[in-house]
Amino acid sequence: MSRLLRPQDTVARLQGDSFGIILLSETDPEAVAQLTQELVRALKAAISVGDRDIQLTASVGIAPPVDGGTAAGKPNPKKSKPADS
């Protein structure tokens, strides 16, 4: 996974076999989706343990910034403004 992420991104173990990624290096939704697919492919690659090959599986959920901004803290120009502004 480290080859797919950039230095400003963070990977953390949340609990058990659950991990989270804070992705600061990318804000384009299509690029984030592509990266997600690449991460799942990387995790599916067989790992040799002794005389056995083990294959992992993964499920992914994506949570956009709550305030409608981007991961870099800049406003998202595609987000519509509230009706009362």
PyMOL commands that set and color helices and strands:
alter all, ss='L'
color gray80, all
select helices_A, chain A and resi 29-44
alter helices_A, ss='H'
color red, helices_A
select strands_A, chain A and resi 10-15+18-22+47-49+52-54
alter strands_A, ss='S'
color yellow, strands_A
deselect
rebuild
show_as cartoon
